[in-house]
Structure formats: structure tokens, C-alpha cells
Amino acid sequence: RVGLSTHASYSNVEERFLLLDAFFLLEVADYCYEKMLQAASELASIGLADKNSYLTLSAANQNVCSAARLSIFSFYAFVEAFVNSIGSDFAARNASNLTQKEIEILHGQKQQRYLSLERKMESFPRITRQDKQGPIVLTDKKQQREPFLTFFAAIKEVRNASTHFGVGKANIWRKPEDWLRFAELTSR
């Protein structure tokens, strides 16, 4: 997007907002974690262990977990939005050289059904590269390599478990320091 009027000479892309959100939320989680530890230390030093102390620390715990979890969601959303934008942009710029099937895939669909992120990341290079090779293999777990292995095995699993909670999905009950570490891993 290109700015007009007071925004003239500025440009931006939507994906950038998701990435900025993710890092902002990671910083919020880190800040809340430090404040939670400080509050726990202060309450312990004065020997306060009443219901209000518990509620204060419980709320602080929730703040850390929520911000870290939302950071992970935002990092995942950024990757998915970025991949989608590559497909849409290539389809728009090269429509006259593409088949309808290729255009549909670049728009993230096949036979009017949405493609998973893994399928898009495998399919797009086969369409966009001149040699028509697909160097990324994600749908065969035995061929997955880093950083995709961690991204799809852990990060997407937590995102899916949080979004579509059910028995047998990834555990979303984690300690604040575990959520914070996981959000930091996701940021890499």
C-alpha cells in the first residue's frame, strides 16, 4: 500500500502489522513475566499468602500466558499471510502465463477447497520458479527439515490446539515461563 496526502511517500504491507504485533506481544509477555516475578518476590518477603495475593499472582500469570500465546498466534499468522501474499502477487502479475488451476492454487485453493499452509509452501515454488521444482517438502513428515520441522510440529500444533481445542491436541495449560520460552522460540 502506498500512502496519500499526509501519508505520502510512505508505503506498507499488511503482513508487517502482524509481525510488529507478534514482537510487541512478546515484549509484553516478557515485561509481565518480570513484573510477576517481582510481585511474587515482594509478597514472599513480607510473608503475605492470602487470597488477594493469590489472585494478584494468578492474574499476572494469566497476563504472561495470554501475551505469549497471542505472540505465537501472530508469528504464525504473519508466516501464513506472507505466503498467501506471495501467491496472490505472483498470480496477479503473471495471470496471462498461468493456467486457471495454477491461479486457483496461488490463491490458496484447489477445487474450491482451501489449501493448508504446508500445501501452499510446497505448491507455490512449483508454479513460481522457472525450473518448476518444489524444493520444500512438508506433507511427508519424514522429509521435513528445520526450520519447518519446529514450525509445523510445535508452533502450528499449539496454534491449532488453542484455536480448535479438543482431547488429544497439544497442551495449552503451561506455566508462564514455558509460554514465554515457546514464544521466544517462535520469534526465531
PEFENNOR-V119249 format. One record per residue. N is the residue number from 1. RES is the residue in three letters. SS is DSSP state (helix for helix, strand for strand, loop for the rest). NEAR is the number of other C-alpha atoms within 8 Angstrom. D_CENTER is the distance of its C-alpha to the mean C-alpha in Angstrom with 1 decimal. Layout:
N | RES | SS | NEAR | D_CENTER
N | RES | SS | NEAR | D_CENTER
This chain:
1 | ARG | loop | 5 | 22.4
2 | VAL | strand | 8 | 25.5
3 | GLY | loop | 10 | 27.0
4 | LEU | loop | 7 | 30.5
5 | SER | helix | 5 | 33.1
6 | THR | helix | 5 | 31.9
7 | HIS | helix | 7 | 28.6
8 | ALA | loop | 8 | 30.6
9 | SER | loop | 7 | 29.7
10 | TYR | loop | 7 | 26.0
11 | SER | strand | 7 | 23.3
12 | ASN | loop | 7 | 19.6
13 | VAL | loop | 7 | 16.7
14 | GLU | helix | 6 | 14.3
15 | GLU | helix | 9 | 11.2
16 | ARG | helix | 9 | 12.5
17 | PHE | helix | 8 | 12.3
18 | LEU | helix | 12 | 8.5
19 | LEU | helix | 11 | 8.6
20 | LEU | helix | 8 | 11.6
21 | ASP | helix | 10 | 10.3
22 | ALA | helix | 15 | 7.7
23 | PHE | helix | 10 | 10.7
24 | PHE | helix | 9 | 13.1
25 | LEU | helix | 12 | 11.6
26 | LEU | helix | 14 | 11.7
27 | GLU | helix | 8 | 15.3
28 | VAL | helix | 11 | 16.1
29 | ALA | helix | 15 | 15.3
30 | ASP | helix | 10 | 17.4
31 | TYR | helix | 8 | 20.1
32 | CYS | helix | 11 | 20.3
33 | TYR | helix | 13 | 20.6
34 | GLU | helix | 8 | 23.4
35 | LYS | helix | 9 | 25.1
36 | MET | helix | 11 | 24.9
37 | LEU | helix | 8 | 26.6
38 | GLN | helix | 8 | 29.1
39 | ALA | helix | 9 | 30.0
40 | ALA | helix | 9 | 30.4
41 | SER | helix | 8 | 32.6
42 | GLU | helix | 8 | 34.7
43 | LEU | helix | 11 | 35.2
44 | ALA | helix | 9 | 36.2
45 | SER | helix | 7 | 38.6
46 | ILE | loop | 6 | 40.5
47 | GLY | loop | 6 | 40.4
48 | LEU | loop | 8 | 38.8
49 | ALA | loop | 8 | 37.3
50 | ASP | loop | 6 | 38.0
51 | LYS | helix | 6 | 36.0
52 | ASN | helix | 6 | 34.8
53 | SER | helix | 10 | 33.5
54 | TYR | helix | 9 | 31.6
55 | LEU | helix | 8 | 30.1
56 | THR | helix | 8 | 29.2
57 | LEU | helix | 11 | 27.4
58 | SER | helix | 8 | 25.8
59 | ALA | helix | 8 | 24.3
60 | ALA | helix | 12 | 23.2
61 | ASN | helix | 12 | 21.5
62 | GLN | helix | 9 | 19.7
63 | ASN | helix | 10 | 18.6
64 | VAL | helix | 16 | 17.1
65 | CYS | helix | 14 | 15.3
66 | SER | helix | 9 | 14.1
67 | ALA | helix | 12 | 12.8
68 | ALA | helix | 16 | 11.1
69 | ARG | helix | 10 | 9.5
70 | LEU | helix | 10 | 8.4
71 | SER | helix | 15 | 7.1
72 | ILE | helix | 15 | 4.8
73 | PHE | helix | 10 | 4.1
74 | SER | helix | 12 | 4.3
75 | PHE | helix | 13 | 2.8
76 | TYR | helix | 11 | 1.5
77 | ALA | helix | 9 | 4.3
78 | PHE | helix | 12 | 5.7
79 | VAL | helix | 8 | 6.3
80 | GLU | helix | 9 | 7.6
81 | ALA | helix | 9 | 9.5
82 | PHE | helix | 9 | 10.9
83 | VAL | helix | 11 | 12.1
84 | ASN | helix | 12 | 13.6
85 | SER | helix | 8 | 15.3
86 | ILE | helix | 8 | 16.8
87 | GLY | helix | 13 | 18.3
88 | SER | helix | 10 | 19.6
89 | ASP | helix | 8 | 21.0
90 | PHE | helix | 11 | 22.8
91 | ALA | helix | 12 | 24.2
92 | ALA | helix | 7 | 25.5
93 | ARG | helix | 6 | 27.1
94 | ASN | helix | 8 | 28.6
95 | ALA | helix | 10 | 29.5
96 | SER | helix | 4 | 33.1
97 | ASN | helix | 5 | 32.5
98 | LEU | loop | 9 | 30.1
99 | THR | loop | 7 | 31.1
100 | GLN | helix | 6 | 29.9
101 | LYS | helix | 7 | 28.1
102 | GLU | helix | 9 | 26.2
103 | ILE | helix | 11 | 25.4
104 | GLU | helix | 10 | 24.2
105 | ILE | helix | 14 | 21.8
106 | LEU | helix | 14 | 20.5
107 | HIS | loop | 10 | 19.8
108 | GLY | loop | 12 | 17.7
109 | GLN | strand | 11 | 20.6
110 | LYS | strand | 10 | 23.4
111 | GLN | loop | 4 | 26.5
112 | GLN | loop | 5 | 24.9
113 | ARG | strand | 6 | 22.1
114 | TYR | strand | 7 | 18.4
115 | LEU | loop | 11 | 17.1
116 | SER | loop | 7 | 14.2
117 | LEU | helix | 8 | 11.6
118 | GLU | helix | 9 | 13.8
119 | ARG | helix | 10 | 16.9
120 | LYS | helix | 14 | 15.8
121 | MET | helix | 11 | 15.1
122 | GLU | helix | 13 | 18.4
123 | SER | helix | 10 | 20.4
124 | PHE | helix | 12 | 19.6
125 | PRO | helix | 12 | 21.3
126 | ARG | helix | 11 | 24.3
127 | ILE | helix | 9 | 24.8
128 | THR | helix | 8 | 24.0
129 | ARG | loop | 8 | 25.7
130 | GLN | loop | 5 | 29.4
131 | ASP | loop | 5 | 30.1
132 | LYS | loop | 9 | 28.0
133 | GLN | loop | 7 | 26.6
134 | GLY | loop | 10 | 23.3
135 | PRO | loop | 6 | 22.5
136 | ILE | loop | 6 | 19.2
137 | VAL | loop | 9 | 19.8
138 | LEU | loop | 12 | 17.1
139 | THR | loop | 7 | 18.9
140 | ASP | loop | 7 | 21.5
141 | LYS | helix | 6 | 20.0
142 | LYS | helix | 4 | 23.0
143 | GLN | helix | 7 | 22.3
144 | GLN | loop | 11 | 18.6
145 | ARG | loop | 6 | 18.4
146 | GLU | loop | 6 | 16.2
147 | PRO | loop | 6 | 13.6
148 | PHE | helix | 10 | 12.8
149 | LEU | helix | 10 | 14.5
150 | THR | helix | 9 | 12.3
151 | PHE | helix | 10 | 9.0
152 | PHE | helix | 9 | 10.6
153 | ALA | helix | 9 | 13.0
154 | ALA | helix | 9 | 11.2
155 | ILE | helix | 12 | 7.4
156 | LYS | helix | 10 | 7.7
157 | GLU | helix | 11 | 11.0
158 | VAL | helix | 11 | 10.0
159 | ARG | helix | 11 | 7.6
160 | ASN | helix | 9 | 10.7
161 | ALA | helix | 13 | 13.2
162 | SER | helix | 8 | 12.1
163 | THR | helix | 6 | 12.1
164 | HIS | loop | 6 | 15.2
165 | PHE | loop | 8 | 16.9
166 | GLY | loop | 6 | 20.0
167 | VAL | loop | 4 | 22.3
168 | GLY | loop | 4 | 21.3
169 | LYS | loop | 8 | 17.5
170 | ALA | loop | 7 | 15.6
171 | ASN | loop | 7 | 17.0
172 | ILE | loop | 7 | 15.3
173 | TRP | loop | 4 | 18.5
174 | ARG | loop | 8 | 17.9
175 | LYS | loop | 8 | 19.8
176 | PRO | helix | 11 | 18.4
177 | GLU | helix | 7 | 18.7
178 | ASP | helix | 8 | 16.8
179 | TRP | helix | 13 | 13.7
180 | LEU | helix | 14 | 14.2
181 | ARG | helix | 8 | 14.7
182 | PHE | helix | 10 | 11.6
183 | ALA | helix | 13 | 9.4
184 | GLU | helix | 9 | 11.7
185 | LEU | helix | 7 | 11.3
186 | THR | helix | 10 | 7.6
187 | SER | helix | 9 | 8.7
188 | ARG | loop | 4 | 11.2
